[in-house]
Amino acid sequence: MAKKNDAAVTLEKTGAPDATFLSSLQVTNWTEFGIETTRHERRSLVQESTGDITQRINRDLTELADRVLNPKMALDHGKMENAAEHLSAMATMAARFLEDLSRTGAKFEIELAAARKHHWPVNLSLGRKKKPNSSEFIRTIHGFDKVKKYLVNIRLGESPAHPMKSLGNPKVKIFKKAAELLFSCLLDYRERGVWANFTPWAKDLSALKIPMTEDNVGDWWAVAKRWMNEQWVMHPEYFVHLKKACKHEKSRIDKSGKKIIEEKGVSLDRPDTGLFESQIKSHVIDLRLAEAFYDLVKPANL
């Protein structure tokens, strides 16, 4: 049995949302998973009309909603727990991908914004100006200085457009994927304000500066760490996959003071690690996850 922490666990109620995105780490290869699980369905759609496919999608979405609202009616009791966990992971990432797709369809909104203002952030327009010592006019560009200032301010090209780059890569370590998911969710919550009440955690998150850089990554991690510490106590099941990825050398000290190694490569999700709960949490969050989070702002060649 793992040792319990002698000190009482103090949980700071920050009001942060549930970190359900961590459940998505159980899927090792999203691309292959999606292809394998939909191959039969995709073949069956060949002979169907657009209307038939639309109706099927509608039925599937209704069935998904029914399973979420009434899990006992939709699933066998023996498979309910695993299926619910898997459904949560898939739904989380499906929503994330749909959000990413929605961001790419902003052309109409950009056109409207550009039409309303001559100097909308990156809006250039043609104009005329007189040649020096001449009555002739030449074509010129208005708004160039403002455009340059804006692009420098947002540091265009200095950082990736979206932090999630490794989720579908089976060769990438799980902590890097977790760090990318964590940062992505922080960005979404900061920009969209997806919370019922403006909690202390939300207030601190909204005060962070964008983009996250080597200069301010410590501020971002302070907010992320508070979130993860709270979730560790409230939803320890979210961290099972991260614990499995951490290996520990189980040892003891004999009467003569000599260190005896009992077993190597013990996963931290096992109940017999011989570590305090606080030590396991420190290794998973304060060491491995923090290191991966800070790596997000390091140059690619490091």
Residue pairs with C-beta under 8 A, 6 or more apart in sequence:
1 271
1 272
2 270
2 271
2 272
2 273
2 274
2 275
2 276
2 277
2 280
3 274
3 275
3 276
3 277
4 276
4 277
5 276
5 277
5 278
6 276
7 278
9 233
9 277
9 278
11 229
11 230
11 233
11 234
12 226
12 229
12 230
13 230
14 199
14 200
14 201
14 226
14 227
14 230
15 195
15 197
15 199
15 200
15 201
15 202
16 199
16 201
16 202
16 226
16 227
16 230
16 231
17 189
17 194
17 195
18 231
18 234
18 235
19 182
19 185
19 227
19 228
19 231
19 235
19 238
20 88
20 92
20 238
21 92
21 96
21 181
21 182
21 184
21 185
22 178
22 181
22 231
22 238
22 239
22 241
22 242
23 85
23 88
23 89
23 92
23 238
24 89
24 92
24 93
24 167
24 181
25 89
25 174
25 177
25 178
25 181
25 241
25 242
26 85
26 86
26 89
26 241
27 33
27 89
27 90
27 93
28 170
29 168
29 170
30 93
30 167
30 168
31 168
32 170
45 53
45 56
48 56
63 74
64 87
64 91
66 73
66 74
67 74
67 75
67 87
68 87
68 91
71 80
71 84
72 80
75 83
75 84
93 167
96 164
96 184
99 188
100 162
100 164
113 120
113 123
114 120
114 123
117 123
118 125
118 142
118 143
119 142
119 143
119 146
121 146
121 147
121 150
122 147
122 150
122 151
123 143
123 147
124 141
124 142
124 143
124 144
124 147
125 141
125 142
125 143
126 139
126 140
126 141
126 142
127 139
127 140
127 141
127 142
128 137
128 138
128 139
128 140
129 137
129 138
129 140
130 136
130 137
130 138
131 137
131 138
154 211
155 211
158 211
159 211
162 184
163 180
163 183
163 184
163 187
163 296
164 180
164 181
164 184
165 180
166 172
166 176
166 177
166 180
167 177
167 180
167 181
173 245
173 292
174 241
174 242
174 245
175 242
175 245
175 288
175 289
175 291
175 292
176 292
176 295
178 242
178 289
178 292
179 289
179 292
179 293
179 295
179 296
180 296
182 224
182 228
182 289
182 293
183 212
183 220
183 224
183 293
183 296
186 205
186 208
186 220
186 223
186 224
186 227
187 210
188 194
189 195
189 202
189 205
190 205
190 206
190 208
190 210
193 202
193 206
195 202
201 223
201 226
201 227
204 222
204 223
204 226
205 223
208 216
208 219
208 220
208 223
209 216
209 219
212 220
212 296
212 297
213 297
214 297
214 298
217 293
217 294
217 296
217 297
220 293
221 290
221 293
221 294
224 293
225 285
225 286
225 290
228 285
228 289
229 281
229 285
231 238
231 239
232 239
232 281
232 285
239 284
240 269
242 284
242 288
242 289
243 267
243 268
243 269
243 280
243 284
244 267
244 268
244 269
245 267
245 288
246 267
246 268
246 280
246 283
246 284
246 288
247 264
247 265
247 266
247 267
247 268
248 265
248 266
248 267
248 268
248 273
248 275
248 283
249 261
249 263
249 264
249 265
249 266
250 261
250 262
250 263
250 264
250 266
250 272
250 273
250 274
251 259
251 260
251 261
251 262
251 274
252 259
252 260
252 262
252 274
253 259
253 260
254 260
266 272
266 273
267 273
268 275
268 280
268 283
268 284
273 280
